[in-house]
Amino acid sequence: MPWLTAPAEGDNKVVMLRASAMFKKLLQSRADNSYGKELLKLISPELLVIDDFGLQKLTDEQSGDFYEVIIERYGRASTGITSNRDAHEWMALFDDPIMANSALDRIAHNAHQLVIEGESYRKRKQPQRRNRLLFDYVTNPYGKKSRIGCYTWINKREKQVGQSG
């Protein structure tokens, strides 16, 4: 499911989606003249988490969409971004360095960056334990203390698979 909406504390909303799904949805919304409505869905939540940003170079249209989302959210709400690329590599994803610098400067301002190094957690995953990285880059434009941007859920089984009794 590309759009995941869940309630957070109180009436706050969290929206989490893959970057590719966000760009696809915005492209489709241009065709049916609902772009403003789709953009509002990305601007309105208390927390927007964009997963897998930067897997491939952005088109001009995607660069513009990303810029619009970031500048509209800046100073209003928190944004989390996951990426397999180092944040210093993000500039090269944009064709326009001025647009890239403007968007990335807003992301970096008041942000906390969590870098997780080592073997992929999918490779290390054990039957007794499941780890999931939710996001690794958090922007808190209000100057409030940011919540930690990396959550881990651990599911332990009472018995090992195949154990009797």
C-alpha positions as CSV (number, residue, x, y, z in Angstrom):
1,M,0.0,0.0,0.0
2,P,1.7,3.2,-1.1
3,W,-0.2,5.5,1.2
4,L,-0.1,4.6,4.9
5,T,-1.9,6.9,7.3
6,A,-2.0,6.2,11.0
7,P,-3.1,8.3,14.0
8,A,-0.3,9.5,16.3
9,E,-0.7,11.3,19.6
10,G,-4.1,13.1,19.8
11,D,-5.4,14.2,16.4
12,N,-2.0,14.3,14.8
13,K,-1.6,12.4,11.6
14,V,1.3,10.5,10.1
15,V,1.6,9.7,6.4
16,M,4.3,7.3,5.2
17,L,4.9,6.4,1.6
18,R,7.7,5.5,-0.7
19,A,9.2,8.3,-2.8
20,S,8.4,6.5,-6.0
21,A,4.7,6.2,-5.0
22,M,4.6,9.9,-4.0
23,F,6.0,10.9,-7.4
24,K,3.7,8.6,-9.2
25,K,0.6,9.8,-7.4
26,L,1.5,13.5,-8.1
27,L,2.1,12.7,-11.8
28,Q,-1.3,11.0,-12.0
29,S,-2.9,13.9,-10.2
30,R,-1.8,16.3,-13.0
31,A,-3.7,14.2,-15.5
32,D,-7.0,14.5,-13.6
33,N,-6.5,18.0,-12.3
34,S,-6.3,16.9,-8.7
35,Y,-2.7,18.0,-8.1
36,G,-3.5,20.6,-5.5
37,K,-5.6,18.1,-3.5
38,E,-2.7,15.5,-3.7
39,L,-0.2,18.1,-2.7
40,L,-2.3,19.1,0.3
41,K,-2.3,15.4,1.5
42,L,1.4,15.6,1.7
43,I,1.6,19.1,3.3
44,S,-1.1,18.6,5.9
45,P,0.1,15.8,8.2
46,E,2.0,16.4,11.4
47,L,4.6,13.9,10.2
48,L,5.4,12.9,6.6
49,V,7.8,10.0,6.1
50,I,9.2,9.6,2.6
51,D,10.8,6.2,2.3
52,D,13.5,5.2,-0.2
53,F,14.3,8.6,-1.4
54,G,17.1,8.9,-4.1
55,L,17.1,5.4,-5.5
56,Q,17.3,7.0,-8.9
57,K,17.9,10.5,-10.3
58,L,14.9,12.7,-10.2
59,T,13.2,14.0,-13.4
60,D,12.6,17.8,-13.7
61,E,9.0,17.2,-12.7
62,Q,9.9,15.1,-9.7
63,S,12.5,17.7,-8.6
64,G,9.8,20.3,-8.7
65,D,7.3,18.2,-6.8
66,F,9.9,17.4,-4.1
67,Y,10.8,21.0,-3.8
68,E,7.1,22.0,-3.4
69,V,6.5,19.5,-0.7
70,I,9.6,20.5,1.3
71,I,9.0,24.3,1.1
72,E,5.4,24.0,1.9
73,R,6.1,21.8,5.0
74,Y,9.1,23.8,6.1
75,G,8.3,25.6,9.4
76,R,4.9,23.8,9.7
77,A,5.4,20.1,10.2
78,S,8.0,17.4,10.6
79,T,9.4,15.4,7.7
80,G,11.3,12.1,7.9
81,I,13.2,10.8,4.9
82,T,14.9,7.4,4.5
83,S,17.5,6.8,1.9
84,N,20.2,4.3,1.0
85,R,22.3,7.3,-0.1
86,D,24.3,9.6,2.1
87,A,22.7,12.9,2.4
88,H,25.7,14.5,0.7
89,E,24.8,12.6,-2.5
90,W,21.3,14.0,-2.7
91,M,22.4,17.1,-4.5
92,A,23.4,15.0,-7.6
93,L,19.9,13.7,-7.8
94,F,18.6,17.1,-9.1
95,D,19.3,18.7,-12.5
96,D,18.9,22.2,-11.0
97,P,21.5,22.8,-8.3
98,I,19.7,25.9,-7.0
99,M,16.5,24.1,-6.5
100,A,18.3,21.2,-4.9
101,N,20.3,23.5,-2.6
102,S,17.1,25.3,-1.5
103,A,15.2,22.1,-0.8
104,L,18.1,20.4,1.0
105,D,18.9,23.4,3.0
106,R,15.4,23.4,4.4
107,I,15.6,19.7,5.2
108,A,18.9,20.0,7.0
109,H,17.8,23.0,9.1
110,N,16.9,21.8,12.6
111,A,17.3,18.2,11.5
112,H,18.7,15.1,13.2
113,Q,20.5,12.7,10.9
114,L,20.8,9.1,12.0
115,V,23.2,7.0,10.0
116,I,22.9,3.2,10.4
117,E,26.0,1.4,9.1
118,G,26.8,-2.2,8.7
119,E,25.2,-5.2,7.1
120,S,21.6,-4.9,5.9
121,Y,19.1,-5.6,8.7
122,R,17.2,-7.8,6.2
123,K,20.3,-10.1,5.9
124,R,20.8,-10.2,9.7
125,K,17.1,-10.8,10.5
126,Q,16.7,-13.8,12.8
127,P,13.5,-15.8,13.3
128,Q,13.3,-14.6,16.9
129,R,13.8,-10.9,16.0
130,R,12.4,-8.5,13.5
131,N,14.0,-5.0,13.2
132,R,12.5,-2.3,11.1
133,L,14.0,1.1,10.4
134,L,11.2,3.7,10.1
135,F,13.2,6.7,9.2
136,D,16.6,8.1,9.6
137,Y,16.3,11.8,8.9
138,V,13.9,14.0,10.9
139,T,13.2,17.7,10.5
140,N,11.6,19.5,13.4
141,P,10.9,23.0,12.1
142,Y,9.3,24.2,15.4
143,G,12.6,24.1,17.4
144,K,11.0,21.7,19.8
145,K,12.9,18.6,20.9
146,S,12.5,16.0,18.1
147,R,11.5,12.5,18.7
148,I,14.1,9.9,17.9
149,G,13.8,9.1,14.3
150,C,14.6,5.4,14.4
151,Y,12.2,2.9,15.9
152,T,12.9,-0.8,16.4
153,W,10.2,-3.4,17.1
154,I,11.3,-6.7,18.5
155,N,9.1,-9.7,18.3
156,K,10.4,-12.7,20.4
157,R,8.8,-16.1,20.1
158,E,8.1,-18.0,23.3
159,K,9.3,-21.2,21.7
160,Q,11.7,-21.8,18.8
161,V,10.3,-23.2,15.6
162,G,10.2,-27.0,15.7
163,Q,10.6,-27.2,19.5
164,S,8.1,-29.5,21.1
165,G,6.3,-29.2,24.5
